[in-house]
Structure formats: structure tokens, C-alpha cells
């Protein structure tokens, strides 16, 4: 379940990235939508890092050992 949530948040970060690009091209930087998209993307990225940390701590994700 935690892995699915991580993938969903990662997809949301990518969608936010492309929506910011769309707003930048369309509005040419004259509106606040680019800034709002950046704020959402940063918040989602922080959430993604927290979820990955929780998944590692609880054992849902495992780091690959070096050979």
C-alpha cells in the first residue's frame, strides 16, 4: 500500500511539473499560477521524501546491497 502511495505522489509531482511548464508558456510569467505550481511541486516532493523515509524505516522498501 505504501509503495502505491509513493508512485501516486511521484506521478502528481510530474503532473505538477508539466502544469507549471504549461502555465509558464501560456501566461508568459504574468500570473501567479506558475508560483502556485512550484509551491505544490515542492510540497509534493517533501511528502515523497517523507514517504520514502517511512517506507525504509518500517521495512516496506529495502535498499539494494552492494555486490
DRENGURO-547694 format. One record per residue (C-alpha): residue in three letters; residue number from 1; x, z, y. Coordinates in nm, 4 decimals, always signed. Layout:
// DRENGURO-547694
PT  type  seq         x         z         y
PT   ALA  NUM         X         Z         Y
...
***
This chain:
// DRENGURO-547694
PT  type  seq         x         z         y
PT   UNK    1   +0.0000   +0.0000   +0.0000
PT   UNK    2   +0.2833   +0.0825   +0.2367
PT   UNK    3   +0.4545   -0.2488   +0.1666
PT   UNK    4   +0.1360   -0.4375   +0.2563
PT   UNK    5   +0.1110   -0.2442   +0.5826
PT   UNK    6   +0.4723   -0.3327   +0.6655
PT   UNK    7   +0.4014   -0.7030   +0.6061
PT   UNK    8   +0.0873   -0.6873   +0.8216
PT   UNK    9   +0.2764   -0.5274   +1.1105
PT   UNK   10   +0.5568   -0.7835   +1.0738
PT   UNK   11   +0.3042   -1.0684   +1.0950
PT   UNK   12   +0.1495   -0.9018   +1.4024
PT   UNK   13   +0.4939   -0.8913   +1.5685
PT   UNK   14   +0.5397   -1.2631   +1.5025
PT   UNK   15   +0.1913   -1.3422   +1.6372
PT   UNK   16   +0.2671   -1.1387   +1.9487
PT   UNK   17   +0.5938   -1.3276   +1.9918
PT   UNK   18   +0.4210   -1.6642   +1.9869
PT   UNK   19   +0.1347   -1.5475   +2.2084
PT   UNK   20   +0.3920   -1.4388   +2.4662
PT   UNK   21   +0.5524   -1.7822   +2.4464
PT   UNK   22   +0.2123   -1.9460   +2.4912
PT   UNK   23   +0.1322   -1.7281   +2.7951
PT   UNK   24   +0.4748   -1.7971   +2.9451
PT   UNK   25   +0.4321   -2.1733   +2.9139
PT   UNK   26   +0.0688   -2.1801   +3.0203
PT   UNK   27   +0.0770   -1.9329   +3.3106
PT   UNK   28   +0.4376   -2.0087   +3.4126
PT   UNK   29   +0.5032   -1.6384   +3.4586
PT   UNK   30   +0.2351   -1.5822   +3.7230
PT   UNK   31   +0.0219   -1.3371   +3.5275
PT   UNK   32   +0.0647   -1.0050   +3.3523
PT   UNK   33   -0.0191   -1.1450   +3.0093
PT   UNK   34   +0.3456   -1.2093   +2.9259
PT   UNK   35   +0.4318   -0.8493   +3.0131
PT   UNK   36   +0.1395   -0.7190   +2.8081
PT   UNK   37   +0.2515   -0.9291   +2.5128
PT   UNK   38   +0.6027   -0.7868   +2.5441
PT   UNK   39   +0.4692   -0.4303   +2.5519
PT   UNK   40   +0.2600   -0.4943   +2.2408
PT   UNK   41   +0.5554   -0.6546   +2.0622
PT   UNK   42   +0.7868   -0.3626   +2.1403
PT   UNK   43   +0.5253   -0.1101   +2.0269
PT   UNK   44   +0.4656   -0.3002   +1.7045
PT   UNK   45   +0.8407   -0.3245   +1.6420
PT   UNK   46   +0.8788   +0.0516   +1.6848
PT   UNK   47   +0.5872   +0.1031   +1.4471
PT   UNK   48   +0.7530   -0.1323   +1.1979
PT   UNK   49   +1.0791   +0.0630   +1.2102
PT   UNK   50   +0.8926   +0.3906   +1.1610
PT   UNK   51   +0.7013   +0.2491   +0.8646
PT   UNK   52   +1.0210   +0.1208   +0.7044
PT   UNK   53   +1.1832   +0.4611   +0.7557
PT   UNK   54   +0.8864   +0.6390   +0.5990
PT   UNK   55   +0.8851   +0.3955   +0.3069
PT   UNK   56   +1.2555   +0.4546   +0.2452
PT   UNK   57   +1.2164   +0.8319   +0.2753
PT   UNK   58   +0.9224   +0.8501   +0.0359
PT   UNK   59   +1.0783   +0.6119   -0.2166
PT   UNK   60   +0.8382   +0.3195   -0.1785
PT   UNK   61   +1.1305   +0.0982   -0.0734
PT   UNK   62   +1.4754   +0.1046   -0.2276
PT   UNK   63   +1.7985   -0.0235   -0.0780
PT   UNK   64   +1.9937   -0.2645   -0.2928
PT   UNK   65   +2.3123   -0.1046   -0.4229
PT   UNK   66   +2.6371   -0.2883   -0.3668
PT   UNK   67   +2.7738   -0.4580   -0.6799
***
